[in-house]
Amino acid sequence: DGWLYTGDLGEFDDEGFLYITGRKKEIIVLSNGKNINPAELEEKIGASPFVKECGVFYHDEQIQAIIQPDMATIAPTGKPASEVIRWEVIEPLNKNISAYKKIMGVHLTEFELPRTRLGKLQRFKLPSMAVLASVGNEHVSDEPKGVEYEIIAEYLAKEKMRLVRPNHHIEMDLGMDSLDKVSFQAWLMQAFGVNMEPLQMTAFNTISELSEYVAEHKTRVEEGKLDWTDIIREKVNLKLPANWFTGRWVVYSSKVFFHLYFRIRGKGTQNIPDAPVIFVPNHQSYLDGLFIASFLRRRQLRKTYFYAKEKHIKQAWMKFLANRNNIIVVDLNKDLKESIQKMAEVLRQKQNMIIFPEGTRTKTGKLGEFKKTFAILARELNVPVVPVRIRGAYEALPSGSKFPRIFAPITIEFLPAVIAEGETYDSLTEKVRQAIDKPV
C-alpha cells in the first residue's frame, strides 16, 4: 500500500511536524494492562542536570530506572549522589505522574549504559546491569539502634520478602503499593499506637527516618502480626445506595441487546450460593459488569453491588444515578482503607459485591495480576467467593476499539464457589486466579 511500517511511535505538533517518541516494541505492558512508554520517562529524568544518562525498564513487577549521575554537577551540592538523584530527580517526578508510572526502583551506576553501534539503548541488558549496581550500592552506614527500627525492618522484610536497609524508601526501594501501605498503616497502629496515613509514609526519605518518627510518637510497643479484622470492624458511615428500577431496566435491556448483537451464553449459575457472595471475574471489556449482571436472577441482581472509581463518577448526574442504582463510589488511590471498609459494610448487610481483582481491563487478552482485596474481605467476613470466567469479551471489544464485533462468541461462566475458611489471603487469591485461568 506504499507505506513502510518502521515500528516507531510519534506524535504531530500543532504545526504538523512529526516527532518520534520511541519504539512500539519497547512499550512496557504492566500486569494490569496499562501501557508505559519508557522513552517518555527517560526524557523527563534526563532533563535534570544531575543526570548524565538513564534507562527505564520493567523488572519484578515494577518500573525501575538505572541512572548514571553527572558527578560534576552533584559534587557542589555536598550531598551523596544517591540522595540527590532520589529526592531532587525521582521524587518530584513521581509526584507529578500517574501512580502506575511511578519509578519504584532506582539504581546508580558509574558506567555508561549499553547501546548499539547506532546509539540505541539496549534495554534488555538493563535489569542485569541494575543488579550489579544495586550490589555496589548496598553498602550503608551502621544499622540504626532502637527497637522501633528493628521491629519495622523485620515486618517490612517479611512483607516484601527482601532485604531492608535503613536508607530504603518504602516506594522507590521496597515497591510498596496502596494495599501494602494500608496494611502497614494498620500494623503501625497495632504495634506502636501510631496512626500514619499512607501519604505521610512516603514523605519520609528513609525507613530510618520513619522509625525515628515512630519512636518519638509511639504510645506502646507490641510486636505482632497485622490483624485485618480490626480494620474491617471499624465503623464506616455508609448508607447503601437505593435500588431504583432504572438499574434493573438497564440490565434487562442490555441482556436483550447482548443476545441480539453477540453470541453470548451463560454457564454455572447454579454455583451461586443463596448467601452473600463476592463475585470475582477477570476483566476483558468495559461491558463485563453488565455481562455478569445480565445472567443473575432478579433477587440476586437486587442484592448485588458494583464499585466505581471516584475519578469516573465526577459529574453530579452520574453521582445521582450511582446513589440510586447499587453502585458504591470508592477512591482506591486516595483512601484504599475506607474503600475496603465500604465494601465490607455491603457484605455485612447481607448483600453481594462484584470485585474485579485485576483493577483494570486487560490490554493483551491475558490474565493480569490479582490484588488480594477480595481475599481479605472474604477471609475476614467468611464470605464465599464465586470466580467468574469471562471468555471472548476481549476479542469482541478489544481495548481501544470503538465498536464491538457483531456476533462475536462470549461466554460468562460462574465457577464453583471457593470457601475462604482455612485459606490465607495469598492462597485464596491464587486459588481463585488459577480457577479462572484454568484451560477450558
Order of alpha helices (4+ residues) and beta strands (2+ residues): beta-beta-beta-beta-alpha-beta-beta-alpha-alpha-alpha-beta-alpha-alpha-alpha-alpha-alpha-alpha-alpha-beta-beta-alpha-alpha-beta-alpha-beta-alpha-beta-alpha-beta-alpha-beta-alpha
